[in-house]
Amino acid sequence: MRDPGHAIRTRVGKAIRRLRLQRRVSQERLAELAGTSGKHVGEIERGQVNVTLDILADVAGALSIDVAELFAPARGRQRSESTRLIALDDLDQIAAIVERAKGPGTLRSSRAR
């Protein structure tokens, strides 16, 4: 059976995730600010739960936005399906893995100097 609410839950969830990442806030921190759990924030971002307007208002307040912004289409250039955001902490971990993989005796880029 088709779920007519799925599209709006997905759009709102993506908006929350985009705004949260722009502000460099973890799901856990957003949950603290909004008075919910990190697990619940994750479910909201994935469009898995039918969230109340009260929770949406709390999330919007925690993100310092008007709740209406959660329903607006994303502004600016649309990302392709293959484009993903990488958190700064993840980027640091990736850089550390690359450096370890290079091993001793390899030349490092001028940026690392």
C-alpha positions in Angstrom: 0.0 0.0 0.0 1.3 3.5 -0.9 2.2 5.8 2.0 1.1 9.3 0.9 3.0 10.9 3.9 6.3 9.3 3.0 7.3 12.0 0.5 6.7 14.9 2.9 8.4 13.0 5.8 11.4 12.4 3.5 11.6 16.0 2.3 11.3 17.4 5.9 13.9 14.8 7.1 16.3 15.8 4.4 15.9 19.5 5.2 16.6 18.8 8.9 19.7 16.8 8.0 21.0 19.5 5.5 20.5 22.3 8.1 22.0 20.2 10.9 25.1 19.5 8.8 25.4 23.1 7.7 25.6 24.0 11.3 28.0 21.2 12.1 25.7 19.8 14.8 25.6 16.1 15.6 22.3 14.2 15.8 22.9 13.8 19.5 23.4 17.5 20.1 20.3 18.4 18.1 18.4 15.9 20.1 19.6 17.5 23.3 18.6 21.0 22.1 15.2 19.7 20.9 14.4 17.6 23.9 14.3 14.2 22.1 16.7 11.3 21.5 19.5 11.0 18.9 17.7 7.8 17.6 14.5 9.8 17.1 16.4 12.5 15.2 17.9 9.9 12.9 14.4 8.4 12.3 13.1 11.9 11.5 15.9 12.6 9.1 15.3 9.3 7.3 11.5 10.0 7.1 10.8 6.8 9.1 8.5 8.4 11.7 5.4 10.6 11.6 6.7 13.3 13.8 4.4 15.8 15.7 4.3 19.5 15.0 5.5 20.1 18.5 8.7 18.1 17.9 9.2 19.8 14.5 8.9 23.2 16.2 11.5 22.1 18.8 13.9 20.9 16.1 13.4 24.1 14.1 14.0 26.2 17.3 17.2 24.2 18.0 18.3 24.9 14.4 17.4 28.6 14.8 14.9 28.5 11.9 11.3 29.0 11.3 9.4 25.7 11.2 8.1 26.6 7.7 11.7 26.3 6.4 11.5 22.6 7.0 8.8 22.3 4.3 10.3 24.5 1.7 12.1 23.0 -1.3 15.9 23.0 -1.0 17.4 26.2 -2.4 20.3 26.5 -4.7 21.9 23.8 -6.9 20.5 20.3 -6.5 23.0 17.6 -5.7 23.2 14.6 -7.9 22.3 11.3 -6.3 26.0 10.3 -6.2 27.0 13.4 -4.2 27.3 12.9 -0.4 28.3 15.2 2.5 31.2 14.3 4.6 31.4 15.5 8.2 34.6 17.3 9.1 35.4 14.6 11.8 35.0 11.9 9.1 37.2 13.8 6.7 39.9 14.0 9.4 39.6 10.2 9.9 39.9 9.6 6.2 43.0 11.8 6.0 44.6 9.9 8.9 43.9 6.5 7.2 45.4 7.8 3.9 48.5 9.0 5.8 48.9 5.6 7.5 48.4 3.8 4.1 51.2 5.8 2.6 53.6 4.4 5.1 57.0 5.6 6.1 59.3 6.9 3.5 56.7 8.2 1.1 56.6 11.8 0.0 53.9 13.9 1.6 52.1 16.7 -0.2 53.2 20.3 0.4 49.9 21.0 2.1 50.8 18.6 4.9 54.1 20.4 5.6 
